[in-house]
């Protein structure tokens, strides 16, 4: 039932958003250049890799050493707007149609994090990741990694169709409120480096 619901909703949403897709593709091409899409390997269910798609929100400026500049120097006002409105996430509807993602589930994270989870945190990998999730509607990027993972594990243990509907509704509200986009002092979420014995990131 969940897979059927995911497929139908993402298909209808994709069709409805086609004009928005077209406008964003043109705008990103003009403001940020090519490529329009950001692609990255992420961990799916059981930690298996898949390629996630997003609209690009940063430019490709490099320093004298030829390396990319820090995120805060490459994130333009237009890119900030894309993130604030969550429009950069729209291409993930394709991931849902392919079966890589569900509409609701723990957010898919970098492959390198798989070996950093403790036993409890690793439970988040036992379900298909999602475009949105319980952690996203309860703090999103404004909370710590440990708090996110606690919320993810709570979802894994309590998931249901009705909980998914509640999360989708709360996600819509969050998007319109544009809240909890970043942690204070950061334009992107700091990297997860593992949890110490005391329960905080190393």
N, C-alpha and C positions, 0 to 999 in steps of 0.2 A: 504493500500500500504506500509506503514512504517513497519508494523509487518511482511508482506511477505518479504520485502527487508531485514529486520533484520535477519529473519530465514534463508533465502538462503545464505546470505553473511557469517553469523556466522557458518553455517554448512560447507560451502566450506572452510572457513578459518580453522575450526577445523580439517577437513580432511587433508588439506595441512600441518598443523602444527603438525600432529601426531608424526613424527620423533623428532621434537623439544620437544614435551611433554615428550616423552620417555627419552630423554637425560637429561632433567631438573629433572624429577622424580628421576632418578638414582643419579644425582649430588647432589640434595638436601638431599636425604637419606644418602649419604656418608658424606657430609660436615656439615649438620645441624641436622641429625637424623630424628626421627619420631615425629609427623606426617609430611607428605610432604606438606599437604594443610593447609592453614589458613582459618578458617571459623568464621564468625561473623554476628550477626543480624544487618541489616541496614534498613533504612526507604525507602520503595518503594513509588509508587504513592499513594497520599492521606495519606502518613505516615504509611501505613501498613507494618509490618515487613516481611522480607525475609532473607534467609541466603546467604551471598555473599561468593564466593570462590576466593582465591588467592594462589599462591605458597608462601610457608613460606620463609621469608627473615631474620628472627631473630632466635637466639638460645634461649633456655629456662633456661639460667643461673639465679640462685637466690642468694640473699645475705644471711648473717647470720640469718636474721629474717625469711627466707623461702619465702620471696616475690621476684617477678621478678625484676631483675636489671633494671635501666632506659634504654630507647630505645637505646641511643647512646652507651651503653656498651654491648648491645646484637646484634647490627647490625654489621655483619661481612663484610669483603671486598667482599666476594661472594654475600652476601645479598645486599650490595650497588650496585653491578653490576646488579643484578636482577632488582632493582628499576630503575637504570639509563637507562636500556634498555627497561623498562616496561614489561619485560617478566613475572614478577610476576602477571600481570593482565590477562594473557592468559586464566586461568580457568574460567574467567567471560563469555567466549563464551558459556559455559554451562548455565549460568544464562540467557543469551539472548535466547538460544534455549527453555528454560523453560518458558520464558515470564516475568521473574522478571525484566530484564533490556532491554533497547533498546541499539543499538550501540551508539546513540547520545542522550544526555540529561544531565541534572544536575547530578553531581556525587552523589551517594547515601551515606548519612552520618549516624552517630550514631543515634539510636532511641532517646537518651536523648536530642538531639538537637531540636526535634520537638516542645517542649514547650518553646524554647528560641528564635525562630524566631519572628520578628515583623510581622505586617500584610503584608507588602510588600515582605519580605523575604520568607514568607510562600507560596507565589505563586509558588516557585520552586517545591513544592510538588504536584502541580496540573497536572504534566505530569510524564510519566514514566522516571525514572532515566536512565543514560547511562554509558557506559564504558568510553566514552570521551564526552566532551561538549565544549561550547563556552568559559567557564572560563579556561578550560584546555589548549586551544590553545591561550589564551590571558594572560598568566602569571602562570597558574598551581599553584604550591605551593609557588611561589615566591611573591605572592600578599596576601593582608589581607583577612580575612573572609568577611568583608563588600564589598570589591571589587569583590570577587568571587560571592557573592550573587547578586550584581547588574548585573553582566554579566549573571548569571543564569536566572534572571527575564527578562532581555532583550531577551534572547533566547526564553523563554516561550511566550513572546509577539510577536516575529518575526519568529517563527519556520516555516520551510518549507522543502520540500524534497531537494531543491537545496542548502539551507543553511546547511543541514545535510551532503551533499556531500562535500561541502567546508570544513566543520569541519573535516571530515574524512581525507581529503587530507592534511590539515594543521597538523593533529595529526601525520600522517606518517612523515612529515618533522620534527616535534618536537621530535619524537622518535629517528630519526637518528642524530639530533643535540644534544640530551640528555640535553636539557636546562630546567631551571625552576623546577628542581626536588624538591628542598627544600628551605625553607626560610633561610636567613643567620643566622648561629648559631644554626640551628636545623636540626636533621636528619629526623624528622617527623614533620608534621604540628601540631603546638600547638593546644590544645583543644579550641573549641568555647565556650565561657561562656556568650553569649548574647551581644546585642548591646546597648550601653548607649544612652542617649538622644543626646549626641554630635555626635553619629554615628560611634563610635569606639567600639571595644570589651572591655568588662569590665575587 
